[in-house]
């Protein structure tokens, strides 16, 4: 049950963080992003990558990982990098952000596929989604969308990862292609986590707090 609930819970936590800190200046999202980027990357390297290489030809694996990287780059062309914290309010923006919404939903749906075989990956997705959900919530509120639009966006976004996990668990033919899909997701995770790590610093310099958080993320991923 936790495989379906925790990714949904991550969005709730992200929303709550916005409500708690809405009147305070805080760097919590930057710190969470640094930790989550390292944690997600380490979990992918420790758990997901070795199994995919075990079941697929090495060159095939590399090809599908590269396809995942390219897919994430394409998604970010439309989402403007919301998957790793780049969400900006445009003063003249009107109408519901359908392109952002669809891009984020595709990303969230795909990241649910590896979870059913790797229970530990659910924690990587959990930690990854919390700061992203907080930043998206802030964007939606500051963009002056209606409450119905905000709630609808966040609820569907929160359901996409559990839906991906459900599909990977219950749709029979998906099992035949699961390792190929997982390789694509590895590419997605690689791209997101490395962008977070390299862009989570100002002027390309790490401060001590962020460096400690990154090291902690790697250590926790190794221990679980």
HUFEN-V990617 format. One record per pair of residues at least 6 apart in sequence whose ideal C-beta (glycine too) atoms are under 7 Angstrom apart, sorted by the first residue. I is the first residue (numbers start at 0). J is the second residue. Records with the same first field share a line. If there is no record, write none. Layout:
I->J + J
This chain:
1->121
2->114 + 115 + 118 + 121 + 164
3->161 + 164 + 165
5->121 + 125
6->111 + 121 + 124 + 125 + 128 + 160 + 161
7->157 + 158 + 161
9->125 + 128 + 129 + 132
10->128 + 132 + 153 + 156 + 157
12->129
13->128 + 129 + 130 + 131 + 132 + 133 + 136
14->132 + 136 + 153
16->27 + 133
17->133 + 136 + 137
20->27
28->84 + 130 + 133 + 134
29->199
30->208 + 212
31->129 + 130
32->84 + 130 + 195 + 199
33->199 + 209 + 212 + 213
34->126 + 212 + 215 + 216
35->126 + 127 + 130 + 195
36->192 + 195 + 196 + 199
37->196 + 213 + 216 + 217
38->123 + 126 + 216 + 219 + 220
39->123 + 126 + 127 + 188 + 192
40->188 + 192 + 193
41->216 + 217 + 220 + 221
42->119 + 120 + 123 + 220
43->185 + 188 + 189
45->220 + 221
46->117 + 119 + 120
47->113 + 117 + 120 + 181 + 185
48->185
51->60 + 178 + 181 + 182 + 185
52->60
54->178
55->178 + 182
60->182
63->179 + 182 + 183
64->182 + 185 + 186 + 189
65->186
66->183 + 186
67->182 + 183 + 184 + 185 + 186 + 187
68->186 + 189 + 190
70->183 + 187
71->186 + 187 + 190 + 191
72->190
74->102 + 105 + 106
75->82
77->98 + 102
78->99 + 102 + 103
79->85
81->99 + 103 + 135
82->103 + 106 + 131 + 191
83->191 + 194 + 195
84->130 + 131 + 134 + 195
86->134 + 135 + 138
88->138 + 141 + 142
92->142
95->148
100->152
103->156
104->155 + 156 + 159
106->187
107->156 + 159 + 160
108->159 + 160 + 162 + 163
109->163 + 183 + 184 + 187
110->124 + 160 + 163 + 184 + 187
111->160 + 161 + 162 + 163 + 164 + 167
112->163 + 167 + 177 + 180 + 181 + 184
113->120 + 181 + 184
114->120 + 121 + 124 + 164
115->164 + 167 + 168
119->223
122->223
124->160
136->153
139->149 + 152
140->149
166->173
167->173 + 177
196->213
199->209
200->209
